[in-house]
Amino acid sequence: MTDAHDPARLSVAEAAALNAQVRETLTPTFVADALRTGLPHYRARVLTIEVVVLCVLDVLIRGLPSVRALVRELRLGGVAGVAALHVSSQAFAQRLEAIPHTAFLLLLTHAVAALRSDTVAHPDRARLAPFAAALVGIDDTTLDAVARKSDAFPHVASGKLSGLGGRVGAAVDLVTGLIRAVAYDTDAGGNERHRLLPLVGALPAGSLVVFDLGYFAFDLFDALGEHFTYFVTRMKGRVEHRVEHTFVEAPEYRDRIVWLGGDASTERMRWPVRLIEVRVRDTWWSYITNVWDPTLLPAVHALRIYEARWSLERAFAAIKRALGLHALRTCHVNGILIQLWATLLLYQLLDALRAAVARARAWGPDEVSWPLLMEAIGMYARQPRSQPLPAWLISHATDLDLRVAGVERRKRAPISRDLSVDLQTPWVPLPLAQIQPRRPCRRPDRFAAKKRTKPSEKFLAVIVCDFPLAEPLS
């Protein structure tokens, strides 16, 4: 399905309604409480941190092209929740550079904690791996370019802008939809594998992480085990492996313990992995995991956990397009991180709204369309309003066509009748005594945080949410 609405630009009505909704949550008291503990020594001034926070959010929501455009709005009292202030573009830019990005990170952390009590968006996923301390998806994306309209790089060719934004990796809880950790790298050409272990290090021991083939590496698989972390991912084609034990060998389903990397390979793992293969439409779909016990993680659960990763793909699409992170508007690392944390903050607030609509209508959370939700917010702004936005969206969800039917089914592997029968095949127990670790063969520290050759390059890994999300907020 293709929506005619361009999610990269909000209409005036959409921006106004979204601003109003954000202000209901991010009240001055909420912002002050979030920043008080981390930034207690900042003196009062015209451009307070609270004013800058509201201005940055206004830039993102309305899609303003530059600091200059924002300052014009600020002078005329056009920034929601902020009285008119006569400041120069230079003064605002200097203030933005002086305020540490951690102020916005504190605000994001505070918002995630506030949303914690009402965020079980996917209770069915929690049942897929009840043994895991958390079920987390990890993915990575390039911050494509600094906005061409930002006036920051007037003499830089457009093709050169694509590498200026850096890359960001995120760990998102697949049960609640809340952000667990974020890793940012100024090097847009850096391999995403460098950001996996810092993200995993922010998770509790016993978590199960799911990621795509971009992270496929023997070193990382061994390192995840050393971090007491389970994983599920796809098996890469033509990877040499040797079968150690066969649980099931059926026409539509195979389940085995295998060693990745042959005896003569330049790289091999210390411990074996479990290779799960199912036949879907005459094609073998293959997955690997370090959960050896099929009773803990049945094959069909491994499939469904990997499919849940599409939630993270859709989250990145929403963050970059619907919320404008595809175009950065500052030219220094502190400013880029400010925009990153502010955009993630908006995403969490809107995703909680999507989850509330889906829960009230008994839909899957991913069945609520991001573009159509943004359109609906704009329609709400143009209507005589007797209900709050969440209640209005819930009561008119069908009329607004918010549901994209079948989006979950399109991403699910169909289970044929023959495959369903084979999945019930009794499995041969694994004699653990026969599994002995072997000496790994690897390049040392291959995916540790790499050494930097330029003083301007930085690597940052932060914990956004370091509490167990299964418990209610006290």
KASUL-V501431 format. One line per field, one symbol per residue. phi: phi as a letter, one per 20 degrees, with the letter a starting at -180 (. if undefined). burial: # if it has 9 or more other ideal C-beta (glycine too) atoms within 8 Angstrom, else .. Layout:
BEGIN
phi=???
burial=???
END
This chain:
BEGIN
phi=.deffeffcefgffffffgfffffeefgffffffeffecedfffbfefffffgfffffgffemffafffffffffemeegncfgceceffffffffffffffffffffffffffeffccefcffffefbffefadcecbbbeegafgfefmfcfdefffeffeeenccdcddffednefebccdcfefefffffdffgfffeefgnfddcbeffdfaggfffffffelcebcbfeffmefbcfebdfbccgdbccbeceenffeffcbefcfceddcceclmceecccbeefefffcggfffffffffffgfgffffffedfdnffceccdcggfffgfffffffffffffffgffffffeldfgfeeffgffffffffffeefddcfggfffffdgffelfeefnffffeeffeffffgfffefgdegefgfeecfdffcbeflfdfgffdddfffccccceebddfffeffe
burial=......##.#..###########.##...###.##...#.......##################.##.#######...##.#..#.#...###.###.#.#.##############..#.##..##.##..#.########.#.###..#.##.......##.#######################.#.#.#########.##..######...#.#########.#.#######.....#..#####...##########...#.###.##########....#######..#..#.#.##############################..###########################.#.#.#################.......##.###.##..#.###..##..........#####.#....#....#....#.#....#.........#.#.##.##...#.....
END
